[in-house]
Amino acid sequence: MTTQPMRTPTADGVARAAAKIAELLPQTPLLEAEVNGAKVWCKAESLQPIGAFKIRGAWHRLSDLSAEERARGVVGVSSGNHAQGVAWAAQRLGIDATIVMPVDAPQVKLEATRAMGANVVLYDRPGGEDRDAVAQRLIDQSGATLVHAYGDPWVIEGQGSAGIEIAAQMAARGLEGPSRIVVCCGGGGLAAGLALACPEAEIVPVEPEGWDDVAHSLASGEIQRVAPDAPPTACDALQTPATWPINFAILKERCTFGLSVTPAEVRAAQRFAFAKLHLVLEPGGAAALAAALAGKLALDGRTAIMLTGGNTDPESFARVLSGHD
């Protein structure tokens, strides 16, 4: 899309984003847990005001807009968590926000986005409508600034602020910092930001089965798209067609591999988080934990696991807890 800002996200940008966010939001908890006999540290981003980490990138992006840009408003594209992050930041800063959301987005996310004053424009994801084309038409009409969910340098830096917090929280416990960070991955904005924030840590992106384009991209060395016949997934927050070059440039240097998780593994992780951590996680927010529980990677006392979101419909979550899913 033609309105993307052309600059490279940096570690200094992550540090600046973290300082801005620290003035606004308390740190989310870093919870100790035991997974398959190993101690791990779970970053509870599901406890953010909007229920997801996306508030970080949205705040960094919108708070950096010029007065002229703020007057023209912003456009975002999201299934719900980035939508809420942009809506929350826009409401706080007095900026008009329009969010392009799929018709099949969870109702709880649609309602929350509208409740914060954003204008929601629906597109037909199941029918193959191009969400970026819809957003571009809106931008052409209004001159608004695109706030992309993952392919934006400010958004990447803002998401990386979670890594600054993890390192500080582990240091407060007498630990050197994370040896690896296991991260739920859609387009790769959070994974890229964490790579900048924690250069000594191994970054392991985790995607839903059939939507693991980042894993395939890392394996091939070139950006791969999700197959046209990709299976349905409950992980709507991770349902992105492909990463962007701005993300992949970082990921291919810092991630040696990516993982995928099955629907059953995701549901098991949701149940674990509820029973052991007393947290509600949406499917996409539980993917990283699912990979750890399924024994798909090495764990040690310095492994951090991102719990990225908790915005799930009550009925869906009740079915997961009951095992009738």
N, C-alpha and C positions, 0 to 999 in steps of 0.2 A: 504494500500500500504506500502511496506516495507521501503520506504525511509523517512517516516515521522519522524521529530525530536521529541524525547520523552522528553518533559518538560512541565511544567504547566504554562500557562500565568498568570501574576500577575498584581496587581495594580501598583507596582513599574515599571514593564515593560511598562505599558501604559504611565506612566509619562515620562519614558525615550523616548518612541516613540514620545510623544507629543513634547518634547524638540527638538528632531531631525527634526520633521516636521515643527516646528515653525521657524527653521533656513532656511527652504527651501521654504515654501509656506505661503502666507498670510491667515489669518483666513477667512473662508467663512462666509457670512453674517448670522446673526440671525434676521429674519424678523418677526415683529409683525403682527398678523392677528386676525380677529374675526371669530370664528366658532360657529355657533348656540348660539350666544350671549355671548360667553366666549372668553377672550383673550388667545391666544396661541402664541408660539414662534417657527418659522419654520427655521430649519437649512438647508441652501441652498447649499447642497453638489453638486447639479447639476452644480454649477459654478466653480468646480475644473478644472484644466487644461485639464483633460481627460473627464470632464463632469460627474464624479461620485466619490463617497467616496473611491473607491477601490485603489486609488493612495496612500492612507495612509498606508494600510497594506503591499502593494507591496514595498514601499520605506523602511519601517522598516525592512522587511525581506531581501531584496537584499543588503541594505547598511550594514547589519550585516554579510554577507557572508565573509568567509576567502578568501585570495588571491587564494588559490588552488581551492576553490569552484567556485569562479568567473571565473576562467579559464575553468572550465568544463561546464559552462553555466547553464541555468535554464529551467525547463519545467512547464508550467501552464495549467490549464484546466478551460475553461470559455466560456460563451455565448457571452462575449464581454466587459463588464466593467472591470472585473479583468484582462482580456487579455490586455486591454489598459493600466491599471495600471502597470502591469509587463513589458509591452513593453516600457512604458515611463521611468520607473526606470532603466531598462536594458540599454536603449539607453544612458541615462545620465551617467551611471556607466561603460559603455563599456563592457557589458556582453551580450553574445549570448543568445537569448530567443526563445524558441519554444512554441507555444500555441496550444493546442488541442481545436478546436472549432466545434460546430455543423454545419452541412451543412445548416440548416435553421436559423442560426443566422442572425440578421438584417444586411443588406448590409453595413449600415453606420458603424457598429462596426467592421466588417471584414476589410473594407477599412482602417479605422483608425488604426487598429492594425498592418496591413501590412505597412502602411505609416511610422510607427515609427521603422521599421526595423526588426520586429519579423517574424520568420518563422511560418506560420499557417498550421497546419495539421488538415484536416477536418474529422469528424466522423459522422456516420449516426444515429443521435438521433432519428428521426422518426422510423427508422428500428430497434431500440433497441440495437444498438452497445454500448458496455461498454466503456465509455470515460476514466475511470481510467485504464482499461486494455491497451488502446492505449497509454496513458501516460507512463505506466510502461514499455512497450516495448521500448519506446524512451529513458527512463532513463537507462534501462539495456544496451542499445547500446552505450550511451555516457557518463554515469556516472554523468549526470546533476543532480542538486538539484530540487526536486519537490517544487513548491510554490503553495500550495493548496489554493483554493479560500476562504475557511472558516475553514478547519480543521488543521490549523497551528498556533502554539502559537504566533509567531511573527506577523502574519496577524491579529489575534484577538487583540493583543495589539495595533497594528497600527490603526485598525479601531476605537478602543476605544478612540483614541486621539480626536475624534470629541466631546466626552463627556467632556473632559478637557476644550475644547474651549467653549462649551455651558455653563458650570458652570462659567467660567471667564466672558463671555459676559453677563450673567444674573447678576452676582455680580456687574459689571460695571453699571448696571441699578438699583442697589439697591435691588435686589432680592436675596433670600437665595440660589437659585439654583433650578434645576428642581425637581418638585414633582413626575413627571413621564415623561418617554420618550417613545413616540410611534414610532416604528421602522419597516420599511420594512424588511421582513425576507425571506431569501432563505435557506441557510444552517445554519444560526445563528451566523456567525462570527461577524457581527456588533453588534447584540444584546448582545452577550457575552462580547465583548469589552466595550460596554457602561455600562454593569452591573459592570464591574471592575472599570471603571472610575468614576461612580456616584453611590456609594454604598447605598446612602439614597434615591435614586429615584426608583419608580416602573418602571420596563421595560415591555413594552407591544409589543410583536412581532405580525406583521400583514402579512398574506400570501394570495395569490390568492385562490379563491374558487377551491377546488379539489386538491390543492397543499399544504394544511395546515397540513403537517406532523408534524411540530414542535408543533402546537396546540394540535394535537392528542397525541403526545409524552408527553407533559406536563400534559395532562388530565389522561393518563394511568400510568405515572411514568417510562415508558420505551420507548426507541427509536422506532418509527413507520416509516414505509416507505410509500411513495406515492403509491396509488393503481395503478396496471398495466393499468387500463382503465381511468386514470385521464384525464379530459377534456383538449382540447387545451387551451392555455392561451397566451394573448399578453404580459404577464409579464415574458418575457424570462429571465430577470435577477434574478428572484425568482424561477426558474424552476429547483429545485434540488430534487433528489430522497429521501434524508434523511439527517438529521443532523449527526454529528459525536460525539463520546463520549467526546472528548475534549471540545466541545461546550456545550453539554447537561449537563455535570457536573456542569457548571456554571448556565445555564438557569434554571435547575430544582430547584436550590436554590434561584433564584432571580425572576423568572417569575411565577405568580400564574395562568396565563391563556394566551392563544393566541387567535387571531381573524382572521377571513377570510373576504375577500371582493369580491364582484361580478364584472364581467367585466363592467357593467353599472356604478357601484360605482367608479371604477377606472377612467373611462372616465370623470365622473363628477368632480373628483378631478383634472384631467389634465386641464379641462376647468377653474376650480376655480383658480388654480395656475397661469394660463395664464392671466386671467382677473383681479385678485386681487393682485398678487405678481409679475406679468410681467415675469414669468418664464416658460420655456419649460421643462416639465417633461415627461420622458418615462413612460410607464405603470407601470413597476416595481418600479420606483422611486416615484410613486404617491400613493402606497398602504396604507401607514400609514396615509396620509392625507385623503384618501378615508374612512378609518374607523372612523376618527374624524367627517368628514362631515356627515356620515351616522348615527351619534349618537350612536355608538356602545360602547363608553366608556365615563367615566366622564372626563370633562375638567375643568381646573381652570387657574388662571393667571400665573401658573408656569409649565404648560404642554409644553413640547418641542416635536416637530414633525419633524422627519427626512425626508427630501426631497432628496432621495439618488442618483438620476441620471437623466440625460436629453438627453441621446443618443437615439433618435428616428428618424426614416426615415421621411423626410418632408411630403411625401404623406400620410403616416399613421397619422401623427399629424394633417394635414389639414382636414382629414376625421373626426377626433375626434372633432376638433373645429367647424366644420360645422354641427355636429350632424348626419352626414351620415356614421355611423360606425356600 
